Amino acid sequence: MKYMNKALSMLAVAAVAMSCQWNPMDHDIDPVDENLTLTASSEDVVLLEENLKKDAVTFSWTEARNMGDDYMISYETKLDVLGNNFGSKTVIRTDMDPGEFSQSFTVEQLNTWATERWGLPVNKQFTLEFRVTAQWEGGSTFEMPEVRTMQVVVTPIKVTVFDADKMFVGGTAVDEEEISRTLENEFQFAWLGNLTIGDLQIPVEYEGVRYYIAPKDGSTALKDGQTVDITMTEAPFAWNITSAGQYRVVVDMKTAKATIYSPATDLKPFTVTWQPNHKTPTDGDNGHATITTTVEKLYGRGESVGWASGGKDLKCTVSLADPQILVYTGGVLGSGRTDFAIISSLKVDGFNDGNPYNTNNSYVFAPVWTGTNYDQSVTLGKWMDMEGGSYLRGNYFKVPSGTNFIIFDLRNMRIWMEKRGE
């Protein structure tokens, strides 16, 4: 054991001595002297529509190291958006011809690739990544390629945008919240809520970029209750709200118009004063109760929903854009003769022998009165005029098979029926 310990000690001393004498630099392969350099004509590129055919950016490089006549050199370039890692579905790859040491890309090329190949949002800066690789074939040994990569920032062609994936109300007058599309018009957004004194913004998100709805005249003064032409701007814009209360905001992206209603100008629901059981439009007081109804519900009665005296509550949605528009989305109706009553059951003391009035006595919406043509066919996907009154009981729309969507436009006295997909 004594001799073993001594031997181990001697080995340790020898190892320390050897480690002090070992220099890894004496044994490493000499580094390769690389000559390849890469530059760009600009690292901040602005694309302009009037320069479509002109070069937007040129990348230039120097020759890589000379390996002699035994080797054949080639250059490959790659262009992509930063973050794509030169993926096979996004990269623009080029094998350069011998003697070429630069590559240019036109405004049109970059703008087209940005939208069609790289799927980038409009009007949003992006960063391009360009790479050049020099590599050798032939010779007696493998030679490590030379690779250079650089980035340039690109401002795309300015596009006039007028579309929305999402819309909001915001600013100092209200905490930001999303505005919904209306059921009756997919291009229309509407909101009803409280504003305080302050600024009202209507931000829009489209393809990941935020814009702002603004009047074309640029005025921050609210044109209360007036429909104005609008545009979209990248710079924030706000209307000045001078009094607090419940406001209604309606933006139609198809017509490029908006209306903002204050409590003083806000739209009112459809309200009608009527008597049950009239026979003709010219009937006077018939001894029945005089009833005032604000229409927020409709009750179907007829072959499409059944003949129950209370009718079928269609559970219509009152539009945020206009309280005189009600929308039915409650599933497929049966086909056949149907009208739409504004009450289901209503008892008025001292009238109708103590019995409640129901859909058989009610003010209803039905085809326009003719006095003879009591049942009228409806064409899906087309507006049809209608009329309201208790004298229209027994006048029916012929609801087409498959109808599952109805717009009741009480303000303009018209109806729209449709068969929408799932």
C-alpha positions in Angstrom: 0.0 0.0 0.0 2.9 2.3 0.8 4.5 1.8 -2.6 1.1 2.3 -4.3 0.5 5.6 -2.7 4.0 6.7 -3.7 3.4 5.7 -7.3 0.1 7.5 -7.5 1.7 10.6 -6.1 4.4 10.5 -8.8 1.8 10.1 -11.5 -0.1 13.1 -10.3 3.1 15.2 -10.3 3.8 14.1 -13.8 0.3 14.9 -15.0 0.5 18.4 -13.5 3.9 19.0 -15.2 2.5 17.9 -18.6 -0.6 20.1 -18.3 1.6 23.1 -17.7 3.5 22.4 -20.9 0.4 21.6 -23.2 -0.7 24.5 -25.4 -3.9 23.7 -27.4 -3.1 26.5 -29.9 0.0 24.5 -31.0 -2.3 21.7 -32.0 -5.4 23.5 -33.5 -6.1 23.7 -37.2 -5.2 27.2 -38.5 -8.2 29.4 -38.9 -9.5 29.9 -42.5 -9.0 33.4 -43.9 -12.4 34.3 -45.2 -12.7 37.1 -47.8 -16.5 37.2 -48.3 -18.2 40.5 -47.3 -21.8 41.6 -47.8 -23.4 45.0 -48.1 -26.8 46.5 -49.1 -27.5 49.7 -51.0 -29.8 50.7 -48.1 -30.7 49.1 -44.8 -33.9 51.1 -44.6 -36.0 50.6 -47.8 -39.2 52.5 -48.6 -41.4 51.1 -51.3 -43.3 53.6 -53.5 -46.0 52.8 -55.9 -44.7 55.1 -58.6 -41.4 53.2 -58.6 -42.7 49.7 -59.2 -40.2 48.7 -61.9 -37.2 50.3 -60.1 -34.8 48.5 -57.9 -35.7 48.8 -54.2 -32.5 47.3 -52.8 -29.3 45.8 -54.2 -27.1 43.3 -52.2 -23.4 43.2 -53.2 -20.7 40.9 -52.0 -17.0 40.4 -52.5 -15.3 37.3 -53.9 -14.7 34.5 -51.4 -11.2 33.1 -50.8 -9.3 31.7 -53.8 -8.8 28.0 -53.5 -6.9 27.6 -56.8 -7.8 25.9 -60.1 -8.6 22.5 -58.4 -11.8 24.0 -56.9 -14.9 25.4 -58.6 -16.7 28.1 -56.6 -20.5 28.9 -56.7 -22.6 31.4 -54.9 -26.2 30.9 -53.7 -28.5 33.6 -52.3 -31.6 33.4 -50.1 -34.1 36.1 -49.3 -36.8 35.8 -46.7 -38.6 37.7 -43.9 -36.8 37.7 -40.6 -38.2 34.9 -38.4 -39.0 32.5 -41.3 -35.5 30.9 -41.1 -35.4 30.6 -44.8 -38.1 28.0 -44.8 -38.8 26.1 -48.0 -42.3 27.7 -48.5 -41.2 31.2 -48.0 -37.6 31.6 -49.1 -36.5 33.2 -52.5 -33.5 31.1 -53.5 -31.2 31.9 -56.4 -28.1 30.2 -57.9 -26.0 33.1 -59.1 -24.2 32.9 -62.5 -20.4 32.9 -62.4 -18.9 36.3 -62.1 -22.1 37.8 -60.5 -21.5 39.6 -57.2 -24.7 41.5 -56.7 -28.5 40.9 -56.7 -31.2 43.5 -57.0 -34.9 43.2 -56.1 -37.5 45.6 -57.5 -40.2 47.5 -55.6 -42.9 45.3 -57.4 -41.1 42.1 -56.4 -40.9 42.9 -52.7 -44.4 44.3 -52.6 -45.9 41.2 -54.3 -43.9 38.7 -52.2 -44.9 40.6 -49.0 -48.6 40.0 -49.6 -48.7 36.8 -51.7 -45.8 34.7 -50.5 -45.1 36.0 -47.0 -48.7 36.9 -46.1 -47.7 40.1 -44.3 -50.3 42.7 -43.2 -50.5 45.9 -45.3 -49.0 49.1 -44.2 -46.8 47.4 -41.6 -43.0 47.6 -41.7 -41.1 44.3 -42.0 -37.5 43.1 -41.9 -35.9 41.2 -44.8 -33.0 38.8 -44.2 -30.6 38.2 -47.1 -27.9 35.5 -47.1 -25.1 34.7 -49.6 -23.2 31.4 -49.4 -19.9 30.7 -51.2 -19.1 27.0 -51.6 -16.5 24.9 -53.4 -16.6 21.6 -55.3 -13.6 19.5 -56.4 -10.1 19.6 -54.9 -8.6 17.1 -52.5 -10.2 18.3 -49.3 -13.5 19.6 -48.1 -13.6 23.4 -47.8 -15.8 25.1 -45.3 -18.3 27.4 -47.1 -18.3 31.2 -46.4 -21.6 32.6 -45.3 -22.7 36.2 -44.8 -26.2 37.3 -43.7 -27.7 40.8 -43.2 -31.0 42.4 -42.6 -32.9 45.4 -44.1 -36.0 47.1 -42.8 -38.8 47.6 -45.5 -41.7 50.1 -45.4 -44.3 48.7 -47.8 -46.3 50.6 -50.4 -48.9 52.7 -48.7 -52.3 51.0 -49.2 -55.6 52.8 -48.6 -57.4 50.4 -46.2 -61.1 50.3 -45.5 -62.0 47.1 -43.9 -62.2 45.7 -40.4 -61.6 42.4 -38.6 -62.5 44.0 -35.3 -63.8 47.4 -34.2 -63.8 49.1 -30.8 -64.9 52.2 -29.0 -62.3 53.8 -26.7 -60.6 57.0 -25.7 -61.1 59.0 -22.5 -64.9 58.9 -22.8 -65.2 55.1 -22.4 -63.1 52.1 -21.5 -62.2 50.3 -24.7 -64.6 47.5 -25.7 -65.3 45.7 -28.9 -68.2 46.7 -31.2 -70.2 43.8 -32.6 -71.3 43.4 -36.2 -75.1 43.7 -36.7 -77.1 40.5 -37.5 -78.9 42.3 -40.3 -75.8 43.6 -42.1 -72.4 41.9 -41.9 -70.7 45.1 -43.0 -72.2 47.2 -40.2 -70.9 47.6 -36.7 -73.0 49.1 -33.9 -72.7 49.9 -30.2 -75.0 51.3 -27.5 -73.5 52.4 -24.2 -72.6 55.2 -21.9 -70.0 57.9 -22.6 -68.5 60.4 -20.3 -67.3 63.9 -21.3 -64.0 63.4 -23.1 -62.7 61.9 -26.4 -64.3 59.1 -28.3 -62.1 57.0 -30.6 -63.3 54.2 -32.9 -60.2 52.0 -33.4 -60.2 49.2 -36.1 -58.0 46.2 -36.3 -57.3 44.8 -39.8 -54.8 42.1 -40.6 -53.0 42.8 -37.3 -52.7 46.6 -37.8 -54.6 49.2 -35.8 -56.4 52.1 -37.6 -58.9 54.7 -36.6 -62.3 55.7 -38.0 -62.4 59.4 -38.8 -64.7 61.7 -40.7 -63.5 62.7 -44.1 -63.7 66.4 -43.2 -61.4 65.8 -40.2 -63.6 67.6 -37.8 -63.5 66.5 -34.1 -66.8 68.2 -33.5 -69.6 65.6 -33.2 -72.3 66.0 -35.8 -74.9 64.6 -33.5 -77.3 62.2 -35.2 -76.0 63.0 -38.7 -74.6 60.4 -41.1 -71.1 61.4 -42.2 -68.6 60.1 -44.7 -65.7 58.4 -43.1 -62.2 57.1 -43.8 -59.5 55.1 -41.9 -56.3 56.7 -40.6 -53.2 55.2 -38.9 -52.9 58.3 -36.7 -55.3 58.2 -33.7 -58.5 60.3 -34.2 -61.2 61.2 -31.6 -64.5 63.0 -31.5 -65.1 65.5 -28.7 -67.9 64.3 -26.4 -69.3 67.4 -24.6 -72.1 65.8 -22.5 -72.4 62.4 -20.8 -75.1 59.9 -21.4 -76.1 56.9 -23.5 -74.8 57.0 -27.1 -75.4 54.9 -30.1 -72.5 54.4 -32.6 -73.2 52.9 -36.1 -70.5 52.3 -38.6 -71.2 50.9 -42.1 -68.0 49.7 -43.7 -69.7 49.0 -47.1 -71.0 52.5 -47.6 -68.2 54.2 -45.6 -70.5 56.1 -43.4 -71.0 56.5 -39.7 -73.6 58.0 -37.4 -73.2 58.8 -33.7 -76.4 59.5 -31.7 -76.4 61.3 -28.4 -79.4 60.9 -25.9 -80.9 64.0 -27.7 -81.0 62.4 -31.1 -81.1 58.7 -30.4 -83.4 56.5 -32.4 -86.6 55.4 -30.8 -88.2 52.0 -31.0 -91.4 51.4 -33.0 -94.4 52.4 -30.9 -98.0 52.2 -32.1 -101.4 53.0 -30.7 -104.1 50.7 -32.0 -107.4 49.0 -31.4 -108.0 45.2 -31.7 -110.3 43.6 -34.2 -110.4 46.2 -37.0 -111.8 45.0 -40.2 -110.4 47.5 -42.7 -107.7 50.2 -42.7 -110.4 52.9 -42.5 -112.2 51.5 -39.4 -112.8 54.0 -36.6 -113.4 53.4 -32.9 -115.0 50.0 -32.6 -115.5 49.9 -28.8 -112.4 47.9 -28.1 -109.5 49.1 -25.9 -107.1 51.6 -27.2 -103.7 50.1 -26.7 -100.2 51.6 -27.0 -97.4 49.1 -27.7 -93.7 49.5 -28.0 -92.6 46.7 -30.3 -89.7 44.7 -28.9 -91.1 41.3 -29.5 -92.9 39.5 -32.3 -95.2 36.5 -32.2 -95.6 34.2 -35.2 -99.0 32.8 -36.0 -99.8 30.5 -38.8 -98.8 27.4 -40.7 -95.0 27.9 -40.2 -95.2 28.0 -36.4 -98.7 26.8 -35.4 -102.0 28.4 -34.7 -101.9 28.8 -30.9 -103.8 31.8 -29.8 -100.7 33.1 -28.0 -98.6 32.7 -31.1 -94.9 31.7 -31.0 -92.4 34.1 -29.5 -89.8 34.4 -32.2 -87.3 35.7 -29.7 -86.1 38.3 -32.1 -83.0 40.4 -31.5 -83.4 44.1 -31.5 -80.7 45.7 -33.6 -78.1 47.9 -31.9 -78.0 50.0 -35.1 -81.8 50.7 -35.1 -84.3 49.6 -32.4 -86.9 49.5 -35.2 -85.1 46.5 -36.8 -85.8 43.1 -35.3 -84.0 40.0 -36.5 -85.1 36.4 -36.2 -82.4 33.7 -36.1 -84.2 31.0 -34.2 -84.0 28.1 -36.5 -85.8 26.8 -39.6 -89.5 27.7 -39.8 -92.1 25.5 -41.4 -93.5 26.7 -44.7 -96.9 28.3 -45.2 -99.2 31.2 -44.3 -98.0 33.3 -41.4 -98.4 36.8 -39.9 -96.5 38.4 -37.0 -98.3 39.9 -34.0 -97.1 42.5 -31.6 -98.8 40.9 -28.5 -99.3 37.4 -27.3 -101.9 37.9 -24.5 -102.9 41.2 -23.1 -105.8 41.7 -20.6 -107.3 45.2 -20.5 -109.8 45.7 -17.7 -113.2 46.6 -18.8 -112.8 45.3 -22.4 -113.3 42.1 -24.3 -115.7 40.6 -21.7 -112.8 40.3 -19.3 -110.8 38.1 -21.6 -107.3 38.9 -22.7 -106.6 40.0 -26.2 -104.3 37.6 -28.1 -102.8 37.2 -31.6 -106.2 36.6 -33.0 -107.1 40.2 -32.1 -103.7 41.8 -32.4 -102.0 44.4 -34.5 -100.0 42.3 -36.9 -97.4 42.8 -39.6 -98.6 41.2 -42.9 -98.4 41.8 -46.7 -99.6 45.2 -47.8 -103.4 45.5 -47.7 -105.1 45.0 -51.1 -108.6 44.1 -49.9 -108.5 41.0 -52.1 -105.1 39.3 -52.3 -104.8 38.1 -48.7 -102.0 35.6 -49.0 -98.8 36.7 -50.8 -95.6 34.7 -51.6 -92.2 35.8 -50.3 -89.1 35.5 -52.4 -86.0 34.5 -50.4 -83.2 37.1 -50.4 -85.4 40.0 -51.5 -87.1 42.8 -49.6 -90.8 42.8 -49.6 -93.1 45.6 -48.4 -95.4 45.0 -45.5 -98.0 46.8 -43.4 -99.2 46.9 -39.8 -102.6 46.9 -38.3 -105.2 44.7 -36.6 -107.3 44.8 -39.8 -104.5 42.6 -41.4 -105.5 39.5 -39.4 -106.1 36.8 -42.0 -103.6 38.3 -44.4 -100.5 36.1 -44.6 -97.0 35.9 -45.9 -96.4 32.5 -47.5 -93.1 31.6 -45.7 -90.8 29.6 -48.1 -89.5 26.3 -47.0 -86.2 26.4 -45.2 -86.5 30.0 -44.0 -84.3 30.5 -40.9 -83.5 34.2 -41.0 -85.9 37.1 -41.1 -85.3 40.9 -40.8 -88.3 43.0 -39.8 -87.5 46.6 -40.8 -90.4 48.4 -39.0 -89.0 51.8 -39.8 -89.3 51.2 -43.6 -92.1 48.7 -43.3 -90.4 45.9 -45.2 -89.4 42.3 -44.5 -86.5 40.1 -45.6 -86.5 36.3 -45.5 -83.5 34.1 -46.1 -82.2 30.5 -45.8 -78.8 30.8 -44.3 -76.2 28.1 -44.1 -75.2 26.5 -40.9 
